[in-house]
Amino acid sequence: MMESGRAEESEEPDALEGWQTIDELAGASGVTVRNIRAYQSRGLLPAPQVRARTGYYGPGHAARLELIQDLQDEGVKLDTIKKLLDTTGGSTEQVVQFIRTVRELFAPEDRQIVQLGELAQRYETTDTGLAKRGVKMGLLRELGEDTYEEISPRLMNAAAELTGLGIPISRSLDVVEQLRKHADAVAKLYVDLFLGEIWQPFDASGRPDDQWPRVYETIERMRRISGEVMIAVLELAVAERVDVTFGRDIVRNVRTTSAGPDTGDAGGGASDGGS
């Protein structure tokens, strides 16, 4: 595995066949030489192999560079990208492909492009801060000229349905914001479970080629299981909450009813009888 420290001097001429100089890599990738060096200095790219004082970059570098660009295009910050790459500890094409596959598994929605006016009409609001809040919450990505990309159309459509029920979009976003905080904690549980029980033993064994299919299968099954568990837990929690809340209201109502009507009329009747 290549490290991100000092460049390594290669003693095998054939080992670098098909590799590229930094200028060639920049031309092929569309990334400037300056940015390639910046990525390398920040530990995002491994050091090149060096021969005759010239650094050479291989397929692993190109694959990682493409992933960095893809993530940046989606608004992911470089520090976050580095943490993602450091977590897997990989510099090979297989690890880069694994990260890309995992992101595709957990982000299957086709994103949609919407205009600011369309958002205002859909959510029946004139609040100009709606889009900004959506961007801050990670639901929208600003593209410029009052144009946005919906990161999760399903969430946005759900919010629109709540608006149709008479619930203001600001209140719906409050709920989504709270749910997101809880979801982040749940996601961390599953990621830690995968890293500790699946990835780390696989990594420690040297990532044998014949075990990669099992890793892919495991992460895909965990995606399905995590969704089923979340729905089941949510339904159970909501059912219990409904029982408690409505049960309390019913008890209050029964107590109020059993107290009977105001006894003032009875007192008035007695007075009339006395006259």
NORNOR-V18925 format. One record per residue. N is the residue number from 1. RES is the residue in one letter. PSI is psi in whole degrees, -180 to 180 (* if undefined). OMEGA is omega in whole degrees, -180 to 180 (* if undefined). BURIAL is 1 if it has 16 or more other C-alpha atoms within 10 Angstrom, else 0. Layout:
n=N res=RES psi=PSI omega=OMEGA burial=BURIAL
n=N res=RES psi=PSI omega=OMEGA burial=BURIAL
This chain:
n=1 res=M psi=136 omega=180 burial=0
n=2 res=M psi=145 omega=178 burial=1
n=3 res=E psi=163 omega=-177 burial=0
n=4 res=S psi=11 omega=-179 burial=1
n=5 res=G psi=-127 omega=-177 burial=0
n=6 res=R psi=151 omega=178 burial=0
n=7 res=A psi=148 omega=-177 burial=1
n=8 res=E psi=136 omega=178 burial=0
n=9 res=E psi=124 omega=-179 burial=0
n=10 res=S psi=136 omega=178 burial=1
n=11 res=E psi=-5 omega=-176 burial=0
n=12 res=E psi=108 omega=-178 burial=0
n=13 res=P psi=-41 omega=-177 burial=0
n=14 res=D psi=-18 omega=-176 burial=0
n=15 res=A psi=-23 omega=-176 burial=0
n=16 res=L psi=15 omega=179 burial=1
n=17 res=E psi=128 omega=-179 burial=0
n=18 res=G psi=-3 omega=178 burial=0
n=19 res=W psi=169 omega=-174 burial=1
n=20 res=Q psi=151 omega=170 burial=1
n=21 res=T psi=170 omega=-178 burial=1
n=22 res=I psi=-35 omega=178 burial=1
n=23 res=D psi=-40 omega=179 burial=0
n=24 res=E psi=-40 omega=178 burial=0
n=25 res=L psi=-41 omega=179 burial=1
n=26 res=A psi=-43 omega=-180 burial=1
n=27 res=G psi=-39 omega=-178 burial=0
n=28 res=A psi=-33 omega=-174 burial=0
n=29 res=S psi=-21 omega=-176 burial=0
n=30 res=G psi=6 omega=178 burial=0
n=31 res=V psi=135 omega=-177 burial=0
n=32 res=T psi=155 omega=177 burial=0
n=33 res=V psi=-40 omega=-180 burial=0
n=34 res=R psi=-44 omega=-180 burial=0
n=35 res=N psi=-36 omega=177 burial=0
n=36 res=I psi=-45 omega=179 burial=1
n=37 res=R psi=-36 omega=178 burial=0
n=38 res=A psi=-43 omega=177 burial=0
n=39 res=Y psi=-40 omega=-179 burial=1
n=40 res=Q psi=-42 omega=-179 burial=1
n=41 res=S psi=-26 omega=180 burial=0
n=42 res=R psi=3 omega=177 burial=0
n=43 res=G psi=12 omega=179 burial=1
n=44 res=L psi=-29 omega=178 burial=1
n=45 res=L psi=137 omega=176 burial=1
n=46 res=P psi=161 omega=177 burial=1
n=47 res=A psi=152 omega=178 burial=1
n=48 res=P psi=164 omega=169 burial=1
n=49 res=Q psi=140 omega=-175 burial=1
n=50 res=V psi=133 omega=174 burial=1
n=51 res=R psi=126 omega=-179 burial=1
n=52 res=A psi=45 omega=177 burial=0
n=53 res=R psi=17 omega=178 burial=0
n=54 res=T psi=130 omega=179 burial=0
n=55 res=G psi=139 omega=180 burial=1
n=56 res=Y psi=137 omega=-177 burial=1
n=57 res=Y psi=132 omega=-176 burial=1
n=58 res=G psi=-172 omega=-179 burial=1
n=59 res=P psi=-34 omega=178 burial=0
n=60 res=G psi=-39 omega=177 burial=1
n=61 res=H psi=-46 omega=-178 burial=1
n=62 res=A psi=-42 omega=180 burial=1
n=63 res=A psi=-43 omega=-180 burial=1
n=64 res=R psi=-39 omega=179 burial=1
n=65 res=L psi=-41 omega=178 burial=1
n=66 res=E psi=-41 omega=179 burial=1
n=67 res=L psi=-43 omega=178 burial=1
n=68 res=I psi=-45 omega=-180 burial=1
n=69 res=Q psi=-42 omega=179 burial=1
n=70 res=D psi=-45 omega=-179 burial=0
n=71 res=L psi=-39 omega=178 burial=1
n=72 res=Q psi=-38 omega=178 burial=0
n=73 res=D psi=-27 omega=179 burial=0
n=74 res=E psi=5 omega=176 burial=0
n=75 res=G psi=9 omega=180 burial=0
n=76 res=V psi=131 omega=-177 burial=0
n=77 res=K psi=155 omega=-177 burial=0
n=78 res=L psi=-37 omega=179 burial=1
n=79 res=D psi=-40 omega=179 burial=0
n=80 res=T psi=-40 omega=178 burial=0
n=81 res=I psi=-43 omega=-180 burial=1
n=82 res=K psi=-42 omega=179 burial=1
n=83 res=K psi=-40 omega=179 burial=0
n=84 res=L psi=-45 omega=-180 burial=0
n=85 res=L psi=-37 omega=179 burial=1
n=86 res=D psi=-33 omega=-179 burial=0
n=87 res=T psi=-43 omega=179 burial=0
n=88 res=T psi=-18 omega=178 burial=1
n=89 res=G psi=26 omega=-172 burial=0
n=90 res=G psi=151 omega=173 burial=1
n=91 res=S psi=7 omega=-178 burial=1
n=92 res=T psi=163 omega=177 burial=1
n=93 res=E psi=-34 omega=-179 burial=0
n=94 res=Q psi=-42 omega=-180 burial=0
n=95 res=V psi=-42 omega=178 burial=1
n=96 res=V psi=-44 omega=178 burial=1
n=97 res=Q psi=-36 omega=178 burial=0
n=98 res=F psi=-46 omega=179 burial=1
n=99 res=I psi=-43 omega=180 burial=1
n=100 res=R psi=-42 omega=-180 burial=0
n=101 res=T psi=-43 omega=180 burial=0
n=102 res=V psi=-42 omega=180 burial=0
n=103 res=R psi=-38 omega=179 burial=0
n=104 res=E psi=-37 omega=180 burial=0
n=105 res=L psi=-41 omega=-175 burial=0
n=106 res=F psi=6 omega=176 burial=0
n=107 res=A psi=63 omega=-173 burial=0
n=108 res=P psi=-9 omega=-175 burial=0
n=109 res=E psi=143 omega=172 burial=0
n=110 res=D psi=117 omega=-177 burial=0
n=111 res=R psi=154 omega=-177 burial=0
n=112 res=Q psi=147 omega=178 burial=0
n=113 res=I psi=130 omega=-179 burial=0
n=114 res=V psi=155 omega=176 burial=1
n=115 res=Q psi=155 omega=-179 burial=0
n=116 res=L psi=-41 omega=179 burial=0
n=117 res=G psi=-36 omega=178 burial=0
n=118 res=E psi=-40 omega=178 burial=0
n=119 res=L psi=-44 omega=180 burial=1
n=120 res=A psi=-41 omega=180 burial=1
n=121 res=Q psi=-43 omega=-177 burial=0
n=122 res=R psi=-39 omega=-176 burial=1
n=123 res=Y psi=13 omega=172 burial=1
n=124 res=E psi=54 omega=-179 burial=0
n=125 res=T psi=153 omega=174 burial=0
n=126 res=T psi=9 omega=-179 burial=0
n=127 res=D psi=112 omega=-179 burial=0
n=128 res=T psi=-14 omega=-180 burial=0
n=129 res=G psi=-2 omega=-179 burial=0
n=130 res=L psi=-49 omega=-178 burial=1
n=131 res=A psi=-41 omega=180 burial=1
n=132 res=K psi=-40 omega=179 burial=0
n=133 res=R psi=-39 omega=177 burial=0
n=134 res=G psi=-39 omega=178 burial=1
n=135 res=V psi=-45 omega=-179 burial=1
n=136 res=K psi=-34 omega=-179 burial=0
n=137 res=M psi=-5 omega=180 burial=0
n=138 res=G psi=16 omega=178 burial=0
n=139 res=L psi=-26 omega=-179 burial=1
n=140 res=L psi=155 omega=173 burial=1
n=141 res=R psi=125 omega=-176 burial=1
n=142 res=E psi=130 omega=179 burial=1
n=143 res=L psi=-10 omega=-179 burial=0
n=144 res=G psi=156 omega=177 burial=0
n=145 res=E psi=47 omega=178 burial=0
n=146 res=D psi=30 omega=179 burial=0
n=147 res=T psi=137 omega=-177 burial=1
n=148 res=Y psi=158 omega=175 burial=1
n=149 res=E psi=127 omega=177 burial=1
n=150 res=E psi=117 omega=-179 burial=1
n=151 res=I psi=-40 omega=179 burial=1
n=152 res=S psi=89 omega=178 burial=1
n=153 res=P psi=-32 omega=180 burial=1
n=154 res=R psi=-44 omega=178 burial=0
n=155 res=L psi=-41 omega=-180 burial=0
n=156 res=M psi=-39 omega=178 burial=1
n=157 res=N psi=-37 omega=177 burial=0
n=158 res=A psi=-41 omega=178 burial=0
n=159 res=A psi=-37 omega=179 burial=1
n=160 res=A psi=-39 omega=178 burial=1
n=161 res=E psi=-39 omega=177 burial=1
n=162 res=L psi=-37 omega=176 burial=1
n=163 res=T psi=-39 omega=178 burial=1
n=164 res=G psi=-22 omega=177 burial=0
n=165 res=L psi=1 omega=179 burial=0
n=166 res=G psi=8 omega=179 burial=0
n=167 res=I psi=123 omega=-178 burial=0
n=168 res=P psi=146 omega=-179 burial=1
n=169 res=I psi=-32 omega=179 burial=1
n=170 res=S psi=-37 omega=178 burial=1
n=171 res=R psi=-39 omega=178 burial=0
n=172 res=S psi=-42 omega=179 burial=1
n=173 res=L psi=-32 omega=175 burial=1
n=174 res=D psi=-44 omega=-179 burial=0
n=175 res=V psi=-45 omega=180 burial=0
n=176 res=V psi=-39 omega=-179 burial=1
n=177 res=E psi=-42 omega=178 burial=0
n=178 res=Q psi=-42 omega=179 burial=0
n=179 res=L psi=-37 omega=-180 burial=0
n=180 res=R psi=-38 omega=179 burial=0
n=181 res=K psi=-44 omega=178 burial=0
n=182 res=H psi=-39 omega=-179 burial=0
n=183 res=A psi=-37 omega=178 burial=0
n=184 res=D psi=-41 omega=179 burial=0
n=185 res=A psi=-41 omega=179 burial=0
n=186 res=V psi=-43 omega=179 burial=0
n=187 res=A psi=-40 omega=179 burial=0
n=188 res=K psi=-38 omega=178 burial=0
n=189 res=L psi=-45 omega=-178 burial=0
n=190 res=Y psi=-39 omega=179 burial=0
n=191 res=V psi=-44 omega=178 burial=0
n=192 res=D psi=-38 omega=178 burial=0
n=193 res=L psi=-45 omega=180 burial=0
n=194 res=F psi=-46 omega=-178 burial=1
n=195 res=L psi=-44 omega=-176 burial=0
n=196 res=G psi=-39 omega=-173 burial=0
n=197 res=E psi=-24 omega=-176 burial=0
n=198 res=I psi=-57 omega=-172 burial=0
n=199 res=W psi=-48 omega=-175 burial=1
n=200 res=Q psi=-44 omega=175 burial=1
n=201 res=P psi=-38 omega=178 burial=0
n=202 res=F psi=-43 omega=180 burial=1
n=203 res=D psi=-41 omega=-179 burial=0
n=204 res=A psi=-26 omega=-180 burial=0
n=205 res=S psi=3 omega=179 burial=0
n=206 res=G psi=15 omega=179 burial=0
n=207 res=R psi=61 omega=-180 burial=1
n=208 res=P psi=140 omega=-176 burial=0
n=209 res=D psi=-37 omega=-176 burial=0
n=210 res=D psi=-7 omega=179 burial=0
n=211 res=Q psi=-10 omega=180 burial=0
n=212 res=W psi=-43 omega=179 burial=0
n=213 res=P psi=-37 omega=179 burial=0
n=214 res=R psi=-39 omega=179 burial=0
n=215 res=V psi=-45 omega=178 burial=1
n=216 res=Y psi=-43 omega=-179 burial=0
n=217 res=E psi=-40 omega=-179 burial=0
n=218 res=T psi=-47 omega=-178 burial=0
n=219 res=I psi=-34 omega=179 burial=1
n=220 res=E psi=-41 omega=178 burial=1
n=221 res=R psi=-36 omega=178 burial=0
n=222 res=M psi=-35 omega=176 burial=1
n=223 res=R psi=-45 omega=-180 burial=0
n=224 res=R psi=-46 omega=-178 burial=0
n=225 res=I psi=-42 omega=-179 burial=0
n=226 res=S psi=-39 omega=178 burial=0
n=227 res=G psi=-43 omega=179 burial=0
n=228 res=E psi=-41 omega=-180 burial=0
n=229 res=V psi=-43 omega=-179 burial=0
n=230 res=M psi=-43 omega=179 burial=0
n=231 res=I psi=-44 omega=-179 burial=0
n=232 res=A psi=-45 omega=180 burial=0
n=233 res=V psi=-41 omega=180 burial=0
n=234 res=L psi=-46 omega=-180 burial=0
n=235 res=E psi=-41 omega=178 burial=0
n=236 res=L psi=-46 omega=-179 burial=0
n=237 res=A psi=-43 omega=180 burial=0
n=238 res=V psi=-42 omega=179 burial=0
n=239 res=A psi=-44 omega=179 burial=0
n=240 res=E psi=-40 omega=180 burial=0
n=241 res=R psi=-41 omega=178 burial=0
n=242 res=V psi=-45 omega=179 burial=0
n=243 res=D psi=-46 omega=-178 burial=0
n=244 res=V psi=-50 omega=-175 burial=0
n=245 res=T psi=-52 omega=-178 burial=0
n=246 res=F psi=-33 omega=177 burial=0
n=247 res=G psi=-41 omega=178 burial=0
n=248 res=R psi=-43 omega=180 burial=0
n=249 res=D psi=-40 omega=180 burial=0
n=250 res=I psi=-41 omega=178 burial=0
n=251 res=V psi=-44 omega=178 burial=0
n=252 res=R psi=-44 omega=-177 burial=0
n=253 res=N psi=-41 omega=179 burial=0
n=254 res=V psi=-43 omega=180 burial=0
n=255 res=R psi=-41 omega=180 burial=0
n=256 res=T psi=-42 omega=-178 burial=0
n=257 res=T psi=-42 omega=-177 burial=0
n=258 res=S psi=-20 omega=179 burial=0
n=259 res=A psi=-19 omega=177 burial=0
n=260 res=G psi=172 omega=-180 burial=0
n=261 res=P psi=171 omega=-180 burial=0
n=262 res=D psi=134 omega=-177 burial=0
n=263 res=T psi=8 omega=-179 burial=0
n=264 res=G psi=-34 omega=-180 burial=0
n=265 res=D psi=-38 omega=-180 burial=0
n=266 res=A psi=-40 omega=179 burial=0
n=267 res=G psi=-39 omega=-179 burial=0
n=268 res=G psi=-38 omega=-179 burial=0
n=269 res=G psi=-40 omega=-180 burial=0
n=270 res=A psi=-38 omega=-180 burial=0
n=271 res=S psi=-41 omega=-180 burial=0
n=272 res=D psi=-39 omega=-180 burial=0
n=273 res=G psi=-33 omega=-178 burial=0
n=274 res=G psi=-25 omega=-178 burial=0
n=275 res=S psi=* omega=* burial=0
